[in-house]
Amino acid sequence: MIGAFALAAIPAQGQPRPGNFAVTANRILVNAVVMDRQERLITGLDAKDFQLTVDKSPARIDSFWREDGPVSTVIVLDASGSMAPALKRGREALDAFLQQAYPGDEYALVLCREKPILDVPFTGDAAAISSSANLEAAKGKTPLYDALGLAMDTLKQARNSRRLIFVLSDGLDNASRYSQKEVERRLAESDAFLYAVEFWTPALADDVPPPRSRLEDLAEITGGVFFGDVTSKQFVSLLSRLDIHQRYLLTFAPRVSAGDGKYHKVGLELTGELRRHKLQLYWRHGYFDQDPATIQ
């Protein structure tokens, strides 16, 4: 599910609101999204519709609410040589995504080619992003993991609490200093979620295929959404229905922190009749233990 975890000082009772948390007890904040098989957002759910576990043990949901607000998005556009056959489709998918602009949204653009660059810093001008992404040609090697590292660095300058990395790529990497494991760790520790649109290109035929897409793995780590290679029209249709601005938020009390950096697995399921509807639930699947004294 689209999700993120953050340790924060949140009241155990009542309806907390971002930016207005009373300092009473540490809680884990879980962002979650539910969609149907057509990627349409499911609204109107309540705390009783979710079942939470931590390290496979049941955990009590302390508070629950729904939020609708702006998002800070870093777009990673793969413009390397391997993407040449798919660059046009990548731009079409990007434009479809930008059409869902919401008041207060901001965007930054990272280009992935030879060496990743922050082509456009954060701006509220979606047209500026679209114009900069209108490249004539794709060229060079693919430092995709380095581009994702730059995207996470850029998100530190975001003004919205809801943060997204939106990747348009064939998933190939042949020029990064970062390894996949290093990127996975950074994403797991971040408060961002990753959406990925992956395009099949002939270059992938020469790449030793992993059991499944690398981008799909990265999206799952953050609780994000992955789209495999489909036609331009399908992308436009999917992205026009994909609402990144609404989410459910719930909190639970973690066990007493040892501050040892241990990874805790978080499970989230729908309950009752909702299980029968084959809905898609997205959430971040774990968090790293931290010393509460160091949490801001």
C-alpha positions in Angstrom: 0.0 0.0 0.0 1.1 3.5 -0.4 2.7 4.0 2.9 5.3 5.4 5.1 6.3 5.1 8.7 7.6 7.8 11.0 8.2 7.9 14.7 6.5 11.0 16.1 5.0 12.3 19.3 1.3 11.7 18.9 -1.5 11.7 21.4 -2.8 8.2 22.1 -6.5 9.4 22.0 -8.5 11.6 19.7 -8.0 12.7 16.1 -4.5 14.0 15.6 -3.6 16.3 12.8 -0.3 16.7 11.1 1.6 19.6 12.6 -0.5 19.6 15.7 0.7 16.6 17.7 0.8 16.8 21.5 3.9 15.5 23.1 2.6 12.5 25.1 3.9 9.2 23.8 5.9 7.9 20.8 3.8 6.3 18.1 4.4 4.8 14.7 2.4 6.6 12.0 1.3 4.4 9.1 0.1 5.8 5.8 -2.1 3.5 3.8 -4.0 3.4 0.6 -6.7 1.0 -0.7 -7.6 0.6 -4.4 -9.7 -1.7 -6.5 -8.4 -3.7 -9.4 -8.8 -0.6 -11.7 -6.5 1.4 -9.5 -9.5 3.5 -8.2 -9.2 4.8 -4.6 -11.4 3.2 -2.0 -12.7 5.7 0.5 -15.0 5.6 3.5 -13.2 2.9 5.5 -12.7 3.0 9.3 -10.2 1.6 11.8 -12.3 -1.5 12.2 -11.7 -2.4 8.6 -7.9 -2.9 9.2 -6.0 -5.5 11.1 -2.4 -4.6 12.1 0.5 -6.8 13.1 4.1 -6.1 14.1 6.6 -8.9 13.8 3.5 -11.2 13.3 2.0 -10.2 16.6 -1.4 -8.3 16.7 -1.0 -4.6 17.4 -3.8 -2.2 18.5 -4.6 0.8 16.3 -4.6 3.8 18.6 -6.0 6.4 16.2 -7.2 6.6 12.7 -8.1 9.3 10.2 -8.2 10.2 6.6 -6.1 12.9 5.0 -6.3 14.7 1.7 -3.5 17.1 0.9 -0.7 18.2 -1.5 2.3 16.0 -2.4 6.0 16.8 -3.1 7.1 14.6 -6.0 10.6 14.1 -7.4 10.2 12.7 -10.9 13.1 10.5 -12.1 13.0 10.3 -15.9 15.3 7.7 -17.4 16.7 9.4 -20.5 19.7 7.1 -21.0 20.4 5.2 -24.2 18.5 2.1 -23.3 15.3 4.1 -23.0 15.5 5.5 -26.6 12.7 3.2 -27.9 10.4 4.1 -24.9 11.3 7.8 -24.2 8.2 9.1 -26.1 5.9 6.8 -24.0 7.8 7.9 -20.9 7.0 11.6 -21.6 3.3 10.7 -22.3 3.1 8.9 -19.0 4.7 11.9 -17.2 2.2 14.3 -18.8 -0.7 12.1 -17.7 0.7 12.1 -14.1 1.1 15.9 -14.2 -2.5 16.4 -15.2 -3.5 15.3 -11.7 -2.0 18.4 -10.1 -3.5 19.5 -6.8 -3.3 22.9 -5.1 0.0 23.0 -3.2 1.7 20.2 -5.2 5.3 20.7 -6.1 7.6 18.8 -8.4 11.3 18.4 -9.1 12.8 16.6 -12.1 15.9 14.4 -12.0 17.3 13.2 -15.4 19.0 9.9 -15.5 21.6 9.9 -18.2 25.4 9.3 -17.9 25.4 11.2 -14.6 22.1 12.0 -12.9 21.3 15.7 -12.6 18.6 17.8 -10.8 17.3 19.4 -14.0 14.4 21.3 -12.3 14.4 22.0 -8.5 11.1 22.0 -6.7 8.5 24.1 -8.4 4.7 24.4 -8.4 4.8 24.8 -12.2 3.9 21.5 -13.8 4.3 23.0 -17.2 8.0 23.7 -16.5 8.6 20.0 -15.6 6.8 18.9 -18.8 8.8 21.3 -21.0 12.2 20.2 -19.5 11.3 16.5 -20.0 10.6 17.1 -23.7 14.1 15.8 -24.6 15.1 15.2 -28.2 17.0 12.0 -27.6 18.0 9.5 -25.0 21.7 8.8 -24.7 24.4 7.4 -22.4 24.6 4.7 -19.8 22.1 4.3 -17.0 22.9 5.3 -13.4 19.4 4.6 -12.1 20.3 3.9 -8.5 22.4 7.0 -8.3 19.4 8.9 -9.7 17.2 7.5 -7.0 19.8 8.6 -4.4 19.7 12.1 -5.8 15.9 12.0 -5.7 16.0 11.1 -2.0 18.5 13.9 -1.3 16.2 16.3 -3.2 13.2 15.3 -1.1 14.9 16.8 1.9 14.0 20.2 0.5 10.3 19.3 0.1 7.7 21.5 1.8 4.9 18.9 2.0 4.9 16.1 4.5 3.6 13.6 1.9 6.5 12.8 -0.4 6.8 10.7 -3.6 9.4 9.5 -6.0 7.9 8.8 -9.4 10.2 6.7 -11.7 9.9 6.3 -15.4 12.4 3.8 -16.6 13.2 0.4 -18.1 14.7 -0.6 -14.7 18.2 -1.2 -16.1 21.2 0.1 -14.2 24.7 -0.2 -15.6 26.6 2.9 -14.3 25.7 3.6 -10.6 28.0 3.9 -7.7 25.1 3.0 -5.4 24.1 -0.7 -5.3 20.6 -2.0 -5.3 20.9 -3.0 -1.6 22.1 0.5 -0.6 19.1 2.1 -2.4 16.8 -0.4 -0.7 18.1 0.5 2.7 17.8 4.3 2.1 14.2 3.9 0.8 13.3 1.7 3.8 14.7 4.4 6.2 13.0 7.3 4.3 9.5 8.7 4.7 9.0 8.7 0.9 7.1 6.2 -1.2 8.0 5.2 -4.7 5.8 4.8 -7.7 7.4 3.2 -10.8 6.3 2.9 -14.4 8.5 0.4 -16.1 9.0 0.1 -19.9 10.3 -2.9 -21.8 13.2 -2.0 -24.1 15.4 -4.2 -26.3 18.3 -3.5 -23.9 16.6 -5.7 -21.3 17.0 -8.7 -23.6 20.7 -8.6 -22.9 20.3 -8.1 -19.1 20.1 -11.2 -16.8 16.5 -10.9 -15.6 15.9 -11.0 -11.9 13.0 -13.1 -10.6 10.9 -10.0 -10.9 11.4 -6.3 -11.7 13.9 -4.4 -9.6 11.6 -1.4 -9.7 8.7 -3.5 -8.4 10.9 -4.5 -5.4 11.8 -0.9 -4.7 8.1 0.2 -4.9 7.1 -2.5 -2.5 9.7 -1.6 0.1 8.1 1.9 0.3 4.5 0.8 0.0 4.3 2.3 -3.4 2.7 1.2 -6.7 4.4 -0.5 -9.7 3.1 -0.5 -13.3 4.5 -2.9 -15.8 4.9 -2.2 -19.5 1.5 -1.3 -21.0 0.5 0.9 -23.9 0.5 4.7 -23.8 -3.3 4.8 -23.8 -3.4 2.5 -20.8 -0.9 4.5 -18.9 -2.9 7.7 -19.5 -6.1 5.9 -18.3 -4.4 4.4 -15.2 -2.6 7.5 -14.2 -5.7 9.7 -14.6 -7.5 7.5 -12.0 -4.5 7.2 -9.6 -5.1 9.6 -6.7 -1.8 10.2 -4.8 -3.4 12.9 -2.6 -5.7 10.9 -0.4 -4.6 8.4 2.2 -5.6 6.7 5.5 -3.4 7.3 8.5 -3.3 5.2 11.6 -1.0 5.0 14.6 0.1 2.3 17.0 2.5 2.1 20.0 5.8 0.4 19.3 7.4 -1.9 21.8 10.0 -0.3 24.0 12.8 0.8 21.7 16.2 -0.7 22.2 17.6 1.9 19.8 19.6 -0.9 18.0 18.4 -0.3 14.5 16.5 -3.6 14.3 14.0 -4.0 11.4 10.4 -4.7 12.5 8.0 -6.2 10.0 4.5 -4.6 9.8 1.5 -6.4 8.4 -1.7 -4.8 7.4 -4.9 -6.6 6.2 -8.5 -5.7 5.5 -11.1 -7.4 7.6 -14.6 -8.8 7.2 -16.4 -8.6 3.9 -13.7 -6.4 2.4 -11.4 -9.4 2.0 -13.8 -10.9 -0.5 -13.6 -7.9 -2.9 -9.9 -8.4 -4.1 -8.9 -4.9 -3.1 -5.3 -3.8 -3.3 -3.7 -2.7 -0.1 -0.5 -0.7 -0.1 1.6 0.1 3.0 5.3 0.1 4.0 6.1 -3.3 5.3 8.5 -2.4 8.1 10.5 0.1 10.0 13.9 0.4 11.7 14.0 0.7 15.5 15.4 4.0 16.7 16.3 5.5 20.0 13.3 7.7 20.9 15.6 10.3 22.4 17.0 10.9 18.9 13.6 11.2 17.2 12.6 14.7 16.1 
